[in-house]
Amino acid sequence: MDVEIKQQFEEMGVEANEDVITKSLELCASYCVDDAAEFVEQWMAFSISNLNGAEPSVENLTEFERKVFQAKRDKELAQANRKRVSYATPSTNTIYAPPVDSNPLAIYGVKDSAVIDDYDVGGGDANSASQDLNDDEQMLGSYNVCHTPKPKARNALARTPARHGDALLFSPASYSPIAGTPRSHSAIAGSGKIVYTFGNPTLIGTAKWASTQQAKIQIKQLLRHNGATLDEPKSNYMYDCLREKCDIAADRIFHIGKELCKKVFGANADNYELSQVDNHSQEITKTIGTICCDHEGPLDPSSTMLAGTDEARCLTVRLNFSKAKSVAVFPG
């Protein structure tokens, strides 16, 4: 404990001698303080508030004990004395027998009405409830029985009033905020009207913002290669083959990857053989592919997938970045 106290003082920038450490240990043992950090923090707060940040000494610690620990103990003893209920000591020859009642709690002075009041869900008079509560506490105190303290104001928390004016039954709609425009906004005068104009107001008023003539659109069929028309009824006009687009994209990805390898590894980039994306190896392997998501939605650390190029036979492998410290993924 002395090592911990000395270490806490050093962390606060205070050099404590052996007398201060010994006095601190005595205070911790006398007032049941187990945490050295808590003791040092209380001393620092007391020193800044009362001693203008003075260094710890035996005299200052004695004053700290008197104003903090002893005052706290005196306060706790005073509270404990106030809680004790003084009652007359019965004579040695008199034996008190409580009256027999059907209520099992009658020996503690608790009536049936008081038990029912504890489970009362409805409203009720606050004055009568507090009077019954005080009577119960006095009766229990006369027998020196430990009991759970009850709230002083049972009806202090106001309940949500019932909506009698609405014709809604018990449903989520009746207990949800009513949507709509607030009354303060709907009651603004001149809503939807022009409040400011620029220019001659007469010209603006007489202007008609309508089209007087309709534009004539001419539809013309474009010719194909060598001036041939589109005569085939089932031909796919302006369609692309997805396989061709995939092949073109795979070639671009492969060439871009090669250029990246040259930029990173220099002129000897051809010596680094690119392996397949699902290759199992105990050594570091290099591969090129496309980052994509394995489901419809944004990328996250556990839904990323790497698709290989044509040279990697278009294989896919799932990537998990949840345990990686840093990952850089760029579009494309």
Secondary structure, 3 states (H helix, E strand, C coil): CHHHHHHHHHHCCCCCCHHHHHHHHHHHHHCCCCCHHHHHHHHHHHHHHHCCCCCCCHHHHHHHHHHHHHHHHHHHHHHHHHHCCCCCCCCCCCCCCCCCCCCCCHHHCCCHHHHHHHCCCCCCCHHHHHHHHHHHHHHHHHCCCCCCCCCCCCCCCCCCCCCCCCCCCCCCCCCCCCCCCCHHHHCCCCCCCCCCCCCCHHHHHHCCCCCCCCCCCCCCCCCCHHHCCCCCCCCCCCCCCHHHHHHHHHHHHHHHHHHHHHHHHHHHHHHCCECCCCCCCCCCCECCEEEEECCCCCCCCCCEEEEECHHHCCCEEEECCCCCCCCCCCCC
